[in-house]
Amino acid sequence: MSNHIEYAFYVFGWLLITGVVYIYGHWMAKRHWKRMPWRAAPKLTTGFAMVSLLFLGAGEGYIHYMEQHEHREYEENAKQVAAMVAGDLAAMGHERLDEHADRLPVYDGIIAALERWQSRGRVLSIYTMKKNKNGQLYFVVAPPTDYNRNGRIDSDKEQAVSPGTIYRYDVPEIDKAFGGHFAMQPRPTTDKWGRSISAFMPVRRADGTVDAVVGIDYDAAIYEHRLQKERQKAMGMMMAVYFIAAAIYLLALHQQMERKAFAAYKKRLAANEHRLRRLAEMTMEGIIVYANGRIIEVNEAACRLLGYAESELIHLPIDELIVHGSIKFSQPHEERERLEMDLRRKDGTVFPAEIVRRRYDYEGENVTVAAVRDLTEQKQKEQRIRYIANHDELTGLPNKEAMYKTVERCLAQAKRNGQEAAIIFFEVSGIKTINDFYGYAVGDEVLLYLAQVWKEKAGMIIGRWSGNEFLAVVPDSSLEKAEEMAKQLVEVADEPIIVNGIELYITVNAGISIYPKDGEEAKTLIRKADIARYEVRKKAVSDFVFFTEPMANRLHENMAMERDLRRALERDEFELYYQPQIRLHDRSVIGMEALIRWRHPEKGMIPPSLFIPLAEQTGMIIPINEWVMRTACRQTKQLLSQFPHLSVSVNLSPYEFESRRFVDKLARLLDEIGLPPHHLDLEITERMTMDTERALDILPKLKALGVTISMDDFGTGYSSLSYLTDLPIDRLKIDRSFVQHIQGKKDVILPAIIRLGHNIGVKVLAEGVETETEAAYLQGKRCDEAQGYYFSPPLPYEELVRFLTEQHARRQTQELT
């Protein structure tokens, strides 16, 4: 093994022992001292670190020294052998040999002598060399050598070297031997004869001068093995000594940390005792120590809490402080008991307290340590929390949860006593308007005033259900009593409520359900009273009604219709009908109004008057109107190839009119379908123009798209005539109520509307024309256009196509005749 590898193993072993020592010392320090070893024992750790570095450096020096010592011993042995060989050669007359030594009789004897020396285990080969007159080295005697150690001479390099063969290697040790000194190579070399380490000894003549040099090649493997053993022996000894030093360090570190840990423990114990004494005096909780039923020690907080001096409490029976019968265990039969009880102060006052007590052995005596905390403030907070949990924060009335429990208790009592009971569900309308105009503070004042008035009503329990909704429970109630109570609730709205000098008006709508006639469960009765309240809220004045089953049926029908309405678009149940619009002077079809119909799969055709209000309440009106607009534009586009002058009128809902994105959506729709904008007429109502600023903002944008604008049901709304000329409309549509009374008082209004339209430069269309008389009258009054059942009822798309085709054919016939 290479000495470099052995040195690497030595360093690795040193690192391994050092790492193990560090890890174990770190673990031991954390366990005993909670710090690093160098902080627990800095001098000891520093000393061990220096010893470790010393072992690392000194170890390598010692190993190198032992290696050199073995080399010197090997060299001394080689010197002794070489001296004996040189003496034998001198005695045998080696000085007579030269380049032709093999011709002399002494040559064979010398070869035999060298072979005997060569047969020794460590020696590979022995040979002699001289210098010729040119100063070159040449072999004199070099017997055969078994270099590969196989017991025979079987290769060229193992044969004997002929005398006179020139030695061509430059070996400084040979020159030193010719100088008369023994020399040995410092380390093994490799040549064509193998790996060896050589020693050279001068062979002297009889006069003492150097005649030749004998060379002895030793087996390098044996030499290196001896050096390796010495290195390993030195490394093992150094590692053993270092391991012992590491063990001594760990033992010393453990003892020092034990001493420091014990000293720290004693210090902490003393500090804890001092701190506990201070805490016992500083804590807000009272500490009482008692044994055998008598107090033996208290802190200052306990004295303040109970109103006694410390001397008065010592030896006082503990039972004199406890109100008998007040103990409540929350953690009984445990090592640390927690309980609540009432304690009596020295002045006789009683207060609730929480006690945490535990038993200890103190100086051979069984004592109990009790921590006492005053619960007065906590109990008050709990009472406040319970009040808040069951009462409305604004009005102080019972809240929804409390009222529900009250209804259940009332019904249970009525059931036990065989009585009736009434549930009144009522709401205050107008609060949102007050909040919007005057602020929420004023609205809260109104609700607070109502709550104060209703609290004074005897015979019923009133609570706030949510927002502007309230609930009243009337126990032991007949129909007459329930009606009387409802009147008292409603009559509050008869007079204005004055807040900050402002007269405010509200309405109160109430629904009543009776137990057990309308149900026996709280949920059922509350729901039915709410249904009745929903029924009465349609009125504009304060009122109340009793629940009846038809109310629930109507509500269920509305809910069912709402559910079906939401699915109608998905199921493609809507249809568009078109009512033709006629130009009166030549009776030609110039347009049509798109009217939606709902073909219910079970209920058949449902008119718009039934489902449009519901769609507006639920928000479904927006996707329905989008469907109407898209379908009307698409079908009109299909008709333009045959009827190029046709236009379609679509009613615009207030929701679309108020939408900021409607103009952009309509522009994209027209572009997508490819309908020229002037073939689309949008119908708005007078109510939609009441917000004149909004109308003056949206209508010009619609006109910019190229569509036309009609004002529908003109004459029935509240539009200001002063703004009528400012609105960019193209047509007025006269409501059919004026057409149906052309012979009555409204006869004077119809011509005035027609003239008004012409004066402001717009066309006039009359709706609801049902007779020729009405058509002729309108034509005589110069009304431009008309629509109604006289000309055609609303038609499905296929029938409309036939109608338009027939009208077109009839006009062509008339033109030909």
Residue pairs with C-beta under 8 A, 6 or more apart in sequence:
1 228
3 67
3 227
3 228
3 231
6 228
6 231
6 232
6 235
7 60
7 63
9 235
10 59
10 60
10 63
10 235
10 238
10 239
11 56
13 235
13 239
14 52
14 55
14 56
14 59
14 239
14 242
17 239
17 242
17 243
17 246
18 52
18 246
20 246
21 48
21 246
21 249
21 250
22 37
24 250
25 37
25 45
25 249
25 250
25 253
26 36
26 37
28 37
28 250
28 253
28 254
28 257
29 35
29 36
29 37
29 39
29 40
29 253
29 257
32 40
32 254
32 257
32 258
32 260
32 261
33 39
33 40
33 257
33 260
33 261
33 264
37 45
37 253
38 45
38 46
40 253
40 256
40 257
40 260
41 252
41 253
41 256
41 257
44 249
44 252
44 253
44 256
45 253
47 249
48 245
48 246
48 249
51 245
51 249
52 242
55 238
55 241
55 242
55 245
58 238
59 234
59 235
59 238
59 242
62 234
62 238
63 231
63 234
63 235
63 238
65 234
66 230
66 231
66 233
66 234
67 227
67 230
67 231
67 234
69 230
70 226
70 227
70 230
71 186
71 227
74 218
74 223
74 226
75 184
75 199
78 184
78 199
78 216
78 218
79 182
79 184
79 199
79 201
81 117
81 123
81 199
81 216
82 182
82 199
82 200
82 201
82 214
82 216
83 182
83 201
85 114
85 117
85 126
85 201
85 214
85 216
86 201
86 202
86 203
86 204
86 214
88 113
89 110
89 113
89 128
89 203
89 212
89 214
90 203
90 204
90 205
90 206
90 211
92 106
92 109
92 110
92 113
93 106
94 106
94 110
94 128
94 140
94 141
94 203
94 211
94 212
95 203
95 205
95 206
95 211
95 212
96 104
96 106
97 104
97 106
97 107
97 110
97 128
97 130
97 140
97 141
97 163
97 212
98 130
98 140
98 163
98 164
99 132
99 138
99 140
99 163
99 164
100 163
100 164
101 107
101 140
101 141
101 163
101 164
102 162
102 163
107 141
107 163
110 128
110 141
111 141
111 143
111 160
114 126
114 127
114 128
114 141
114 143
115 143
115 144
117 123
117 126
117 216
118 124
118 125
118 126
118 143
118 145
121 219
121 222
122 218
122 219
122 222
122 223
123 216
123 217
123 218
123 219
124 145
124 147
124 193
124 194
124 196
124 217
124 218
124 219
125 142
125 143
125 145
125 147
125 193
125 196
125 216
125 217
126 143
126 214
126 215
126 216
126 217
127 139
127 140
127 141
127 142
127 143
127 161
127 214
127 215
128 139
128 140
128 141
128 142
128 203
128 212
128 213
128 214
128 215
129 137
129 138
129 139
129 140
129 167
129 174
129 212
129 213
129 215
130 137
130 138
130 140
130 211
130 212
130 213
131 137
131 138
131 178
132 138
136 166
136 167
137 166
137 167
137 174
138 163
138 164
138 165
138 166
138 167
139 161
139 162
139 163
139 164
139 165
139 167
140 163
140 212
141 163
142 160
142 161
142 165
143 160
144 153
144 158
144 159
144 160
145 153
145 158
145 193
146 152
146 153
146 158
147 155
147 157
147 158
147 193
147 194
148 155
148 158
148 194
153 159
157 192
157 193
169 191
171 185
171 198
171 200
172 183
173 183
173 184
173 185
173 198
173 199
173 200
174 183
174 200
174 213
174 215
176 183
176 200
177 183
177 200
177 201
177 202
177 210
177 213
178 202
178 210
178 213
179 202
179 210
180 202
180 204
180 210
181 202
182 199
182 200
182 201
182 202
183 199
183 200
184 197
184 198
184 199
184 200
185 197
185 198
185 199
187 197
188 195
188 196
188 197
188 220
188 223
188 224
189 195
189 196
189 197
189 198
193 217
195 220
195 221
196 217
196 218
196 219
196 220
197 217
197 218
197 220
197 223
198 215
198 216
198 217
198 218
199 215
199 216
199 218
200 213
200 214
200 215
200 216
201 213
201 214
201 216
202 210
202 212
202 213
203 210
203 211
203 212
203 213
203 214
204 210
204 211
205 211
280 287
280 299
281 299
281 300
281 301
283 299
283 301
284 301
284 373
285 301
285 371
285 372
285 373
286 298
286 299
286 301
286 302
286 303
286 304
286 305
286 306
286 371
286 372
286 373
287 297
287 298
287 299
287 301
287 302
287 369
287 370
287 371
287 372
288 295
288 297
288 298
288 302
288 313
288 318
288 369
288 370
288 372
289 295
289 296
289 297
289 298
289 362
289 367
289 368
289 369
289 370
290 296
290 318
290 367
290 368
290 370
291 365
291 366
291 367
291 368
293 317
293 318
293 319
294 315
294 316
294 317
294 318
295 313
295 314
295 315
295 316
295 317
295 318
296 314
296 315
296 367
297 314
298 310
298 313
298 314
300 310
302 313
302 372
303 309
303 310
303 313
305 345
305 372
305 374
306 313
306 321
306 343
306 345
306 346
307 345
307 346
307 347
308 316
308 346
312 346
320 344
321 343
321 344
322 341
322 342
322 343
322 344
323 341
323 342
323 343
323 344
323 350
326 341
326 342
327 339
327 340
327 341
328 339
328 340
328 341
329 337
329 338
329 339
330 338
330 339
330 340
331 337
331 338
331 339
332 339
335 358
335 359
336 356
336 357
336 358
337 355
337 356
337 357
337 358
338 354
338 355
338 356
339 354
339 355
339 357
340 352
340 353
340 354
340 355
340 375
341 352
341 353
341 355
342 350
342 351
342 352
342 353
343 350
343 351
343 353
343 372
344 350
345 351
351 374
351 375
351 376
352 374
352 375
352 376
352 379
353 372
353 373
353 374
353 375
354 372
354 373
354 375
355 370
355 371
355 372
355 373
356 370
356 371
357 368
357 369
357 370
357 371
358 368
358 369
359 366
359 367
359 368
359 369
360 366
360 367
360 368
360 369
361 367
389 399
389 401
390 398
390 399
390 401
390 402
391 397
391 398
391 399
391 402
392 398
392 399
392 451
392 463
392 464
394 444
394 447
394 448
394 451
394 464
395 447
395 448
395 450
395 451
395 464
396 451
396 455
397 451
397 454
397 455
397 462
397 463
397 464
397 470
398 406
398 461
398 462
398 463
398 464
399 463
399 464
400 463
400 464
400 465
400 466
400 471
402 463
403 461
403 463
403 464
403 465
403 471
403 473
404 522
404 526
406 461
406 463
406 473
407 423
407 471
407 473
407 522
407 525
407 526
408 522
410 421
410 461
410 473
410 475
411 421
411 515
411 520
411 521
411 522
411 525
413 419
413 475
414 420
414 421
414 475
414 476
414 515
414 516
415 516
415 520
417 476
419 475
419 476
419 477
420 476
420 477
420 478
420 514
420 515
420 516
420 517
421 473
421 474
421 475
421 476
421 477
421 514
421 515
422 473
422 474
422 477
422 481
422 482
422 485
422 512
422 513
422 514
422 515
423 471
423 472
423 473
423 474
423 512
423 513
423 514
423 515
423 525
423 526
423 528
423 529
424 460
424 471
424 472
424 473
424 474
424 482
424 485
424 486
424 489
424 510
424 511
424 512
424 529
424 544
425 465
425 469
425 470
425 471
425 510
425 511
425 512
425 513
425 526
425 529
425 530
425 532
425 533
426 469
426 470
426 471
426 472
426 486
426 489
426 490
426 508
426 509
426 510
426 511
426 533
426 544
427 468
427 469
427 470
427 508
427 509
427 510
427 533
427 537
428 446
428 447
428 450
428 468
428 470
428 493
428 506
428 507
428 508
429 468
429 506
429 507
429 508
429 509
429 537
430 504
430 505
430 506
430 507
431 443
431 446
431 447
431 467
431 468
431 506
432 468
434 442
434 443
434 446
434 504
434 506
435 442
435 443
438 499
438 502
438 504
442 499
442 500
442 502
442 504
445 499
445 500
446 497
446 499
446 504
446 506
447 468
449 497
449 499
450 492
450 497
450 506
451 462
451 464
453 492
454 462
454 470
454 472
454 489
454 492
455 462
457 485
457 488
457 489
459 474
459 481
459 485
460 472
460 473
460 474
460 475
460 485
461 472
461 473
461 475
462 470
462 471
462 472
462 489
463 470
463 471
463 472
464 470
464 471
465 471
471 526
471 529
472 485
472 489
474 481
474 482
474 485
477 485
477 514
479 514
479 546
482 512
482 514
482 546
483 512
483 544
483 546
486 510
486 512
486 544
487 544
489 508
489 510
489 544
490 508
490 510
490 542
490 543
490 544
491 542
492 508
493 505
493 506
493 507
493 508
493 542
494 542
496 503
496 504
496 505
497 503
497 504
497 505
497 506
498 504
507 540
507 541
507 542
508 542
509 533
509 536
509 537
509 539
509 542
509 543
509 544
510 532
510 533
510 536
510 543
510 544
510 545
511 528
511 529
511 530
511 531
511 532
511 533
511 534
511 535
511 536
511 544
511 545
511 546
511 547
512 529
512 532
512 544
512 545
512 546
512 547
513 519
513 525
513 526
513 528
513 529
513 532
513 546
513 547
514 546
514 547
515 525
518 524
518 525
518 528
518 547
519 525
519 528
528 547
528 552
529 547
531 547
531 551
531 552
531 555
532 545
532 546
532 547
532 548
532 551
534 551
534 555
535 545
535 551
535 554
536 543
536 544
536 545
558 614
561 610
561 611
561 614
562 614
562 618
564 600
565 598
565 611
565 614
565 615
565 618
565 620
566 618
566 620
567 573
568 574
568 598
568 600
569 623
569 624
569 627
571 601
573 598
573 599
573 600
573 601
574 596
574 597
574 598
574 599
574 624
574 627
574 628
575 596
575 597
575 598
575 599
575 796
576 594
576 595
576 596
576 597
576 628
576 631
576 632
576 635
576 796
576 797
577 594
577 595
577 596
577 597
577 794
577 795
577 796
578 592
578 593
578 594
578 595
578 648
578 794
578 795
578 796
578 797
578 800
579 592
579 593
579 595
579 787
579 788
579 792
579 793
579 794
579 795
580 589
580 591
580 592
580 787
580 791
580 792
580 795
580 800
580 803
580 804
580 807
581 589
581 590
581 591
581 592
581 593
581 649
581 765
581 785
581 786
581 787
582 588
582 589
582 590
582 785
582 786
582 787
582 791
583 589
583 590
583 784
583 785
584 775
584 778
584 779
584 783
584 784
584 785
584 786
585 779
588 807
588 811
589 643
589 646
589 803
589 804
589 807
590 645
590 646
590 647
590 785
591 646
591 647
591 648
591 649
591 681
591 785
592 646
592 647
592 648
592 649
592 800
593 648
593 649
593 650
593 651
593 683
593 787
593 794
594 628
594 631
594 632
594 648
594 649
594 650
594 651
595 608
595 794
596 608
596 624
596 628
597 605
597 606
597 607
597 608
597 794
598 605
598 606
598 608
598 611
599 605
599 606
600 606
612 621
614 620
615 621
615 624
616 653
616 655
621 653
621 655
622 653
622 655
622 656
622 659
625 652
625 653
625 655
625 656
626 665
628 650
628 651
629 650
629 666
629 669
630 669
630 673
632 648
632 650
632 680
633 648
633 669
633 670
633 673
633 675
633 680
634 673
634 675
635 648
635 797
636 646
636 647
636 648
636 675
636 679
636 680
637 673
637 674
637 675
639 646
639 801
639 804
640 646
640 675
640 676
640 679
642 804
642 805
642 808
643 804
643 808
646 679
646 804
647 678
647 679
647 680
647 681
647 708
648 679
648 680
648 681
649 681
649 682
649 683
649 710
650 680
650 681
650 682
650 683
651 683
651 712
652 682
652 683
652 684
652 688
654 685
654 687
654 688
656 662
657 684
657 688
657 698
658 694
659 665
662 698
663 698
663 701
663 702
663 705
666 702
666 705
666 707
667 705
670 677
670 680
670 705
676 706
677 705
677 706
677 707
678 706
678 707
678 708
680 707
680 708
681 707
681 708
681 709
681 710
681 730
681 731
682 702
682 707
682 708
682 709
682 710
683 710
683 711
683 712
683 733
684 699
684 709
684 710
684 711
684 712
684 729
685 711
685 712
685 713
685 717
686 711
686 713
686 714
686 716
686 717
686 718
686 719
687 717
687 718
688 695
689 695
689 711
689 719
689 723
689 727
690 717
690 718
690 719
692 720
692 723
692 726
695 723
695 727
696 723
696 726
696 727
699 709
699 727
699 728
699 729
700 728
702 709
703 709
703 728
708 730
708 731
709 727
709 728
709 729
709 730
709 731
710 729
710 730
710 731
710 732
710 733
710 765
711 719
711 727
711 729
711 731
711 732
711 733
712 733
713 733
713 735
713 767
714 732
714 733
714 734
714 735
714 753
715 734
715 735
715 738
715 749
715 753
716 735
716 737
721 756
724 760
725 760
729 762
730 762
730 763
731 757
731 762
731 763
731 764
731 765
731 785
732 753
732 756
732 757
732 762
732 763
732 764
732 765
733 765
733 766
733 767
734 750
734 753
734 754
734 764
734 765
734 766
734 767
734 783
735 767
735 768
736 766
736 767
736 768
736 769
736 788
737 746
737 768
738 746
738 749
738 750
738 753
738 766
739 750
739 766
739 767
739 768
739 769
739 774
739 778
739 788
740 768
740 770
741 747
742 750
742 774
742 777
750 766
750 781
751 781
753 764
754 764
754 781
754 782
754 783
757 763
757 764
758 764
758 782
763 784
763 785
764 783
764 784
764 785
765 783
765 784
765 785
765 786
765 787
766 774
766 778
766 783
766 785
766 786
766 787
766 788
767 786
767 787
767 788
768 788
769 775
769 778
769 786
769 787
769 788
769 789
769 790
769 791
770 788
770 789
770 790
771 790
772 790
774 788
774 790
775 786
775 790
775 791
778 786
792 803
795 803
